[in-house]
Amino acid sequence: MTVLLERAAPSRTAAPARGRDPFLDILRVLGMAAVVFQHWTIPVLSFDGSRLTTGNALATPGLWVVTWLSQVMPLVFFAGGAANAISFGRAAHDGPQWLVVRLRRLAWPLLPLAAVWIPLPHLLLTLGVPAQPLEVGAKLTGQLLWFLAVYLIAVTATPYLLGLHARYGPRVPVALAAGAVLTDVLRFSTGFEALGYLNVVFVWLAVHQLGFLYAEGRLTRGGPAPWLMAAGGFGAAALLVAFGPYPGSMIGLPGAGMSNMAPPTLAILAVSVGQIGLATLLRPWLLRLPIHRPLAWAGPRMMTAYLWHMPALFVVTGVVVIGMRLDTPTPGGSFWLAGWPIWLTLLGLTMWPLLKGFARFEEPLALPYGKATWGSALAATGLVGGGVLALTVAGFAPGLTPVVAILAILGGLLVTGPRAQL
C-alpha cells in the first residue's frame, strides 16, 4: 500500500503554489449557508401530543425544480476536490502527514457534538420529553454526518486519484461516470437496490475529481468547457427525469418512491456537472462580490454550523411546535411566508451561542504529534470513518452504537496523536 500511494503522487502539482483561492471559499461558504437555510426553512412540522410528523415544503408540486440549484452538495465536493488537489500539491513529499492533518480537522469537531448528544437523550427522557420526537432529532443529527463519511473517502483517495489525474486527466471522471451509469443500469434492471450504494463512490468521486480539473486551470481558460458542462449537465438531467426512473427532486422527499441522493444516482451526477459549469461561468462575477469579511468570519466556523444547525432546529421545534403546539403553516401560503422572519430569528438566536461555544473545536489541539506513516494514517482513517458511518446509520439515539462509534473516532485520533511517535 505504501508503494502504491507513493507512486500515486503526481510528478507535477495539480495547481500553482498560490494562496487560498477565493472562488473555492465562496463555493464552500455559500454552499454551507444554503444547506443551513434549506434545512431551517423546508421542514413541515406538526405534533399531535405524542408524535412529531416531519414533511418537506419542497414536496409541493412543481417546487422540485428548486432543488436543481438548492442541492449544493455537488459544489461542496467540487470545491473540496480542488482544495485537496492544491494542498496536496504543496505537501506531496509527506502524504501521510497531509492525510492525518485533514483527518484531525474533520474528526475533532465531532467530539463536543458527541459529548452533548450521547447523554442528552437519556436526560431529556427522564425529564418527560416524548420519546418519538427525541428519537427523530437524535437520529437526524447523526444522519447529517453522511457528508463527512463520504468526504473522508475522497480525502483518503486523493493521493491515488491525483496520480491517475496526472496520467489520464479528464478520462478519470469520465470513467467514474461510466461506473455510475453501469451501477444504475444494474440496480434498476435487477431490482437489487443495495447496488445503488456503489454510486457513493462513483458519483461523489467523479464530482471531487472535477475539482482537480479546476485546480489545474482547465475550467477557467476561457474555452467552451463551462458552457458545455452547464448545458450538457442540466440537459442530461432533464432527459433522465423525463424518460428514466429518476424523480425530479434532487433531495429526498417524504413519500417518494426513491431518492436521487440516498443512494446517489446518475441524475444527481448530471445536475452536479451542470452546477459546476454554471458556477464556473459565474466565477468572475462571484469574485467581484464584496464579501471578503463575511468569508473570513464564516470560514473557521463552517464545520460548527454544519454540525450544530440541526440541534438548533430541534431546540426551536421543541419550544414552538411541541411546547406551544404551533404547527408549520401550509407551505407557500401567506402565513408560512410571514412566519419566516420570526422562525429564522429564533433559529439564529439559538445558533449564535452554539457557534461561539463550539467553533473553537474546529482547530485541533496543538499536541506534540508524532510522524505519521501510511500505515498509521490509513488505520486512523479506518477507525474514524467507521465511527462516522455508524453515527450516520444509527444517529445519537439511546443505545450502544453512538458510544462505540465515538470510541472508534477517539481511537483514530489517538493513532495520529502523540503516541504515534513512540
C-alpha positions as CSV (number, residue, x, y, z in Angstrom):
1,M,0.0,0.0,0.0
2,T,2.8,2.4,0.9
3,V,4.5,1.9,-2.5
4,L,1.2,2.2,-4.3
5,L,0.4,5.6,-2.7
6,E,3.9,6.9,-3.1
7,R,3.8,6.1,-6.8
8,A,0.3,7.7,-7.0
9,A,1.6,11.1,-6.0
10,P,1.8,13.2,-9.2
11,S,5.1,14.2,-10.6
12,R,3.7,17.7,-11.1
13,T,1.4,19.6,-8.8
14,A,-2.2,20.0,-9.8
15,A,-2.2,23.7,-9.1
16,P,0.3,26.5,-8.8
17,A,1.6,27.2,-5.3
18,R,-0.5,30.3,-4.6
19,G,-2.6,31.5,-1.6
20,R,-6.2,30.5,-1.0
21,D,-8.5,30.5,-4.0
22,P,-11.4,32.9,-3.0
23,F,-13.7,31.2,-5.5
24,L,-13.4,27.9,-3.6
25,D,-14.0,29.7,-0.3
26,I,-17.1,31.3,-1.8
27,L,-18.5,28.0,-3.0
28,R,-17.9,26.3,0.3
29,V,-19.3,29.1,2.5
30,L,-22.3,29.8,0.2
31,G,-22.9,26.1,-0.1
32,M,-22.9,25.6,3.7
33,A,-25.1,28.6,4.1
34,A,-27.5,27.2,1.6
35,V,-27.6,23.8,3.5
36,V,-28.4,25.6,6.7
37,F,-31.1,27.8,5.2
38,Q,-32.7,24.9,3.4
39,H,-32.8,22.7,6.5
40,W,-34.2,25.5,8.5
41,T,-37.0,26.5,6.1
42,I,-38.3,23.4,4.3
43,P,-39.4,21.2,7.3
44,V,-43.2,21.0,7.7
45,L,-43.6,20.0,11.3
46,S,-46.7,19.0,13.3
47,F,-47.2,17.4,16.8
48,D,-50.3,15.5,17.9
49,G,-49.3,15.3,21.6
50,S,-47.1,12.2,21.3
51,R,-45.7,12.0,17.7
52,L,-43.8,14.6,15.7
53,T,-44.6,14.4,12.0
54,T,-42.0,15.8,9.6
55,G,-42.7,16.8,6.0
56,N,-40.9,18.8,3.3
57,A,-42.1,22.1,1.8
58,L,-40.4,21.2,-1.5
59,A,-42.8,18.2,-1.8
60,T,-45.3,20.8,-3.0
61,P,-46.0,20.0,-6.7
62,G,-43.7,21.9,-9.1
63,L,-41.2,23.1,-6.4
64,W,-38.9,20.2,-7.0
65,V,-37.1,22.2,-9.7
66,V,-35.7,24.4,-7.0
67,T,-33.6,21.5,-5.8
68,W,-31.5,21.5,-9.0
69,L,-29.8,24.6,-7.6
70,S,-30.5,24.3,-3.8
71,Q,-28.9,20.8,-3.6
72,V,-25.5,22.3,-3.2
73,M,-23.5,19.3,-2.0
74,P,-22.1,18.8,-5.5
75,L,-20.5,22.2,-5.3
76,V,-19.1,21.4,-1.9
77,F,-17.5,18.2,-3.1
78,F,-16.2,20.0,-6.2
79,A,-14.6,22.8,-4.1
80,G,-13.2,20.2,-1.8
81,G,-11.6,18.3,-4.7
82,A,-9.9,21.5,-5.9
83,A,-8.7,22.4,-2.5
84,N,-7.4,18.9,-1.9
85,A,-5.5,19.0,-5.2
86,I,-3.9,22.4,-4.4
87,S,-2.9,21.5,-0.8
88,F,-1.6,18.0,-1.6
89,G,0.4,19.5,-4.5
90,R,2.3,21.5,-1.8
91,A,2.7,18.6,0.6
92,A,3.1,15.6,-1.8
93,H,6.5,14.9,-0.2
94,D,4.7,13.9,3.0
95,G,1.4,12.4,2.0
96,P,0.7,10.6,5.3
97,Q,1.1,13.8,7.3
98,W,-1.2,15.6,4.8
99,L,-3.9,12.9,5.4
100,V,-3.8,12.9,9.2
101,V,-3.9,16.7,9.4
102,R,-7.1,16.7,7.4
103,L,-8.4,13.7,9.4
104,R,-8.0,15.6,12.6
105,R,-9.8,18.7,11.2
106,L,-12.7,16.5,10.2
107,A,-12.9,14.4,13.3
108,W,-12.1,16.8,16.1
109,P,-15.3,18.9,16.0
110,L,-17.3,15.7,16.4
111,L,-16.1,15.2,20.0
112,P,-18.2,18.1,21.5
113,L,-21.2,17.0,19.4
114,A,-21.0,13.5,20.9
115,A,-20.3,14.8,24.4
116,V,-23.6,16.6,24.2
117,W,-25.7,14.2,22.2
118,I,-24.8,10.8,23.8
119,P,-26.1,11.8,27.3
120,L,-28.7,14.3,26.2
121,P,-31.5,11.9,25.0
122,H,-31.3,10.0,28.3
123,L,-31.5,13.2,30.3
124,L,-34.5,14.5,28.3
125,L,-36.3,11.2,28.6
126,T,-36.1,11.4,32.4
127,L,-37.5,15.0,32.2
128,G,-40.6,13.7,30.4
129,V,-39.8,14.7,26.8
130,P,-41.8,12.5,24.4
131,A,-39.7,9.6,23.1
132,Q,-40.6,9.8,19.5
133,P,-39.7,13.4,18.8
134,L,-36.5,12.9,20.7
135,E,-35.6,9.9,18.6
136,V,-36.2,11.9,15.4
137,G,-33.9,14.6,16.5
138,A,-31.2,12.2,17.7
139,K,-31.2,10.2,14.5
140,L,-31.3,13.2,12.2
141,T,-28.3,14.7,13.9
142,G,-26.2,11.7,13.1
143,Q,-27.6,11.2,9.6
144,L,-26.2,14.5,8.5
145,L,-22.8,13.1,9.0
146,W,-23.1,11.2,5.8
147,F,-21.3,14.0,4.1
148,L,-18.2,13.6,6.4
149,A,-18.2,9.8,5.8
150,V,-18.2,10.2,2.0
151,Y,-15.8,13.2,2.1
152,L,-13.4,11.2,4.2
153,I,-13.3,8.6,1.4
154,A,-12.5,11.3,-1.1
155,V,-9.7,12.8,1.1
156,T,-8.2,9.4,1.7
157,A,-8.2,8.6,-2.0
158,T,-6.8,12.0,-3.1
159,P,-3.1,10.9,-3.4
160,Y,-4.0,8.0,-5.6
161,L,-6.6,9.9,-7.6
162,L,-4.2,12.7,-8.2
163,G,-1.8,10.2,-9.7
164,L,-4.5,8.9,-12.0
165,H,-5.3,12.6,-12.9
166,A,-1.7,13.3,-13.7
167,R,-1.7,10.3,-16.1
168,Y,-5.1,10.3,-17.6
169,G,-6.6,13.8,-16.9
170,P,-10.3,14.2,-17.8
171,R,-10.6,10.5,-18.6
172,V,-10.8,9.7,-14.9
173,P,-14.1,11.5,-14.1
174,V,-15.4,10.0,-17.4
175,A,-14.5,6.5,-16.2
176,L,-16.2,7.2,-12.8
177,A,-19.3,8.5,-14.6
178,A,-19.3,5.3,-16.6
179,G,-19.3,3.4,-13.4
180,A,-22.3,5.4,-12.2
181,V,-24.1,4.5,-15.4
182,L,-23.4,0.8,-15.1
183,T,-24.4,0.9,-11.4
184,D,-27.8,2.4,-12.2
185,V,-28.4,0.0,-15.1
186,L,-27.7,-3.0,-12.9
187,R,-29.7,-1.6,-10.0
188,F,-32.8,-0.9,-11.9
189,S,-32.6,-3.9,-14.2
190,T,-32.1,-6.4,-11.3
191,G,-34.2,-4.6,-8.6
192,F,-31.3,-5.1,-6.2
193,E,-31.4,-1.6,-4.5
194,A,-28.2,-2.1,-2.5
195,L,-26.2,-2.0,-5.7
196,G,-27.0,1.7,-5.9
197,Y,-24.7,2.4,-3.0
198,L,-21.7,1.8,-5.3
199,N,-22.5,5.2,-6.6
200,V,-21.5,6.8,-3.3
201,V,-18.0,6.2,-4.7
202,F,-18.6,6.6,-8.4
203,V,-20.8,9.8,-8.2
204,W,-19.1,11.7,-5.5
205,L,-15.5,10.8,-6.5
206,A,-16.4,11.9,-10.1
207,V,-17.5,15.3,-8.7
208,H,-14.5,15.5,-6.5
209,Q,-12.3,14.7,-9.5
210,L,-13.7,17.6,-11.5
211,G,-12.2,19.8,-8.8
212,F,-8.8,18.6,-9.9
213,L,-9.5,20.0,-13.4
214,Y,-10.4,23.4,-11.9
215,A,-7.2,23.4,-9.7
216,E,-5.2,22.7,-12.9
217,G,-6.9,25.7,-14.6
218,R,-8.7,23.7,-17.3
219,L,-12.1,25.1,-16.5
220,T,-11.0,28.8,-16.3
221,R,-9.1,29.2,-19.6
222,G,-12.0,30.8,-21.4
223,G,-12.9,27.8,-23.6
224,P,-16.3,26.3,-24.1
225,A,-15.9,23.7,-21.3
226,P,-18.1,25.5,-18.7
227,W,-20.8,26.2,-21.2
228,L,-20.8,22.6,-22.3
229,M,-20.9,21.3,-18.7
230,A,-23.8,23.6,-17.8
231,A,-25.9,22.9,-20.8
232,G,-25.0,19.2,-21.0
233,G,-25.4,18.5,-17.3
234,F,-28.7,20.1,-16.8
235,G,-29.9,18.9,-20.2
236,A,-28.9,15.3,-19.4
237,A,-30.6,15.6,-16.0
238,A,-33.8,16.8,-17.7
239,L,-33.8,13.8,-20.1
240,L,-33.1,11.3,-17.3
241,V,-36.0,12.7,-15.3
242,A,-38.4,12.8,-18.2
243,F,-37.6,9.4,-19.7
244,G,-35.9,7.5,-16.9
245,P,-36.8,6.1,-13.4
246,Y,-35.5,9.2,-11.6
247,P,-37.6,11.6,-9.6
248,G,-37.3,15.3,-10.4
249,S,-36.2,16.3,-6.9
250,M,-32.5,16.3,-6.1
251,I,-33.2,15.9,-2.4
252,G,-35.2,13.1,-0.7
253,L,-38.9,13.8,-0.2
254,P,-41.3,12.2,2.2
255,G,-43.4,9.5,0.5
256,A,-41.2,9.5,-2.7
257,G,-40.6,6.1,-4.2
258,M,-36.9,6.7,-4.5
259,S,-34.3,9.4,-3.9
260,N,-31.6,10.8,-6.1
261,M,-29.3,11.2,-3.0
262,A,-29.7,8.0,-1.0
263,P,-28.1,6.3,-2.8
264,P,-26.8,8.9,-5.3
265,T,-27.9,8.4,-8.9
266,L,-26.8,9.3,-12.4
267,A,-29.4,12.1,-12.3
268,I,-27.6,13.9,-9.4
269,L,-24.3,13.4,-11.2
270,A,-25.8,15.1,-14.2
271,V,-27.0,18.0,-12.1
272,S,-23.6,18.2,-10.5
273,V,-21.9,18.7,-13.8
274,G,-24.5,21.4,-14.7
275,Q,-24.0,23.2,-11.4
276,I,-20.2,23.1,-11.7
277,G,-20.4,24.5,-15.2
278,L,-22.8,27.3,-14.1
279,A,-20.6,28.2,-11.1
280,T,-17.5,28.4,-13.2
281,L,-19.3,30.7,-15.7
282,L,-20.3,32.9,-12.7
283,R,-16.9,32.9,-11.2
284,P,-15.8,36.4,-12.5
285,W,-19.0,37.9,-11.0
286,L,-18.7,36.0,-7.7
287,L,-15.1,37.2,-7.3
288,R,-16.2,40.8,-7.6
289,L,-18.7,40.4,-4.7
290,P,-17.7,42.5,-1.6
291,I,-17.9,39.5,0.7
292,H,-14.3,39.1,1.9
293,R,-15.1,39.9,5.5
294,P,-18.1,37.6,5.7
295,L,-15.9,34.8,4.2
296,A,-13.1,35.4,6.6
297,W,-15.6,35.2,9.5
298,A,-17.6,32.2,8.2
299,G,-14.6,30.1,7.1
300,P,-13.4,29.0,10.5
301,R,-17.0,28.2,11.6
302,M,-18.3,26.2,8.7
303,M,-18.0,22.8,10.3
304,T,-19.6,24.1,13.5
305,A,-22.5,25.5,11.6
306,Y,-23.0,22.2,9.7
307,L,-22.8,20.1,12.9
308,W,-25.0,22.3,15.1
309,H,-27.6,23.9,12.9
310,M,-29.9,20.9,13.2
311,P,-29.7,20.8,17.0
312,A,-30.6,24.5,16.9
313,L,-33.7,23.5,14.8
314,F,-34.6,20.8,17.3
315,V,-34.5,23.3,20.2
316,V,-36.8,25.8,18.4
317,T,-39.0,22.9,17.3
318,G,-39.2,21.7,20.9
319,V,-40.4,25.1,22.1
320,V,-42.6,26.2,19.3
321,V,-44.1,23.0,17.8
322,I,-44.0,20.6,20.7
323,G,-44.3,23.1,23.6
324,M,-46.6,25.7,22.1
325,R,-48.4,23.3,19.7
326,L,-47.9,25.6,16.7
327,D,-47.6,23.5,13.6
328,T,-45.9,24.7,10.4
329,P,-48.4,26.6,8.2
330,T,-49.3,25.3,4.8
331,P,-46.1,25.7,2.6
332,G,-46.3,28.6,0.1
333,G,-49.2,30.3,1.9
334,S,-49.1,33.8,3.3
335,F,-48.8,32.6,7.0
336,W,-45.9,30.4,6.0
337,L,-44.0,33.2,4.4
338,A,-44.9,35.7,7.0
339,G,-43.6,33.4,9.7
340,W,-40.1,33.1,8.2
341,P,-38.6,36.2,9.9
342,I,-39.8,35.1,13.3
343,W,-38.7,31.5,12.7
344,L,-35.3,32.4,11.3
345,T,-34.7,34.9,14.2
346,L,-35.4,32.2,16.8
347,L,-33.1,29.8,15.0
348,G,-30.4,32.5,14.7
349,L,-30.6,33.4,18.4
350,T,-30.3,29.7,19.3
351,M,-27.4,29.1,16.9
352,W,-25.3,32.1,18.0
353,P,-24.2,30.7,21.4
354,L,-23.6,27.3,19.7
355,L,-21.2,28.9,17.2
356,K,-19.5,30.9,20.0
357,G,-19.1,27.9,22.2
358,F,-18.1,25.1,19.8
359,A,-16.2,26.9,16.9
360,R,-13.0,26.6,18.9
361,F,-13.1,22.9,18.3
362,E,-12.5,23.3,14.6
363,E,-8.8,23.8,15.3
364,P,-7.3,20.6,16.7
365,L,-5.2,20.9,19.9
366,A,-1.6,21.7,19.3
367,L,-0.2,18.5,20.7
368,P,3.3,17.1,20.1
369,Y,2.0,14.9,17.3
370,G,4.3,12.1,16.0
371,K,5.4,11.5,12.5
372,A,2.7,9.8,10.5
373,T,3.2,6.8,8.3
374,W,0.9,5.4,5.6
375,G,0.1,2.6,8.0
376,S,-0.9,4.8,10.9
377,A,-2.7,7.3,8.6
378,L,-4.8,4.6,7.0
379,A,-5.5,2.9,10.3
380,A,-6.7,6.2,11.8
381,T,-8.8,6.9,8.7
382,G,-10.5,3.4,9.0
383,L,-11.3,4.0,12.7
384,V,-12.7,7.5,12.2
385,G,-14.5,6.5,9.0
386,G,-16.1,3.5,10.7
387,G,-17.3,5.7,13.6
388,V,-18.7,8.4,11.4
389,L,-20.5,5.7,9.3
390,A,-22.0,4.2,12.4
391,L,-23.3,7.6,13.6
392,T,-24.7,8.2,10.1
393,V,-26.7,5.0,10.2
394,A,-27.8,5.0,13.9
395,G,-27.6,8.6,14.9
396,F,-27.4,9.5,18.6
397,A,-30.5,7.6,19.6
398,P,-30.1,5.9,23.0
399,G,-28.2,2.7,22.7
400,L,-24.7,1.3,22.5
401,T,-23.9,2.3,18.9
402,P,-23.1,6.0,19.4
403,V,-20.8,5.1,22.3
404,V,-18.9,2.6,20.2
405,A,-18.8,5.0,17.3
406,I,-17.3,7.8,19.2
407,L,-14.8,5.4,20.8
408,A,-13.7,4.4,17.3
409,I,-13.3,8.1,16.4
410,L,-11.2,8.7,19.5
411,G,-9.1,5.7,18.7
412,G,-8.4,7.1,15.3
413,L,-7.4,10.4,16.7
414,L,-5.1,8.7,19.2
415,V,-3.4,6.8,16.4
416,T,-2.5,10.2,14.8
417,G,-1.7,11.7,18.2
418,P,1.4,12.0,20.5
419,R,1.6,8.2,20.9
420,A,2.4,7.9,17.2
421,Q,5.9,9.0,17.9
422,L,6.6,6.1,20.2
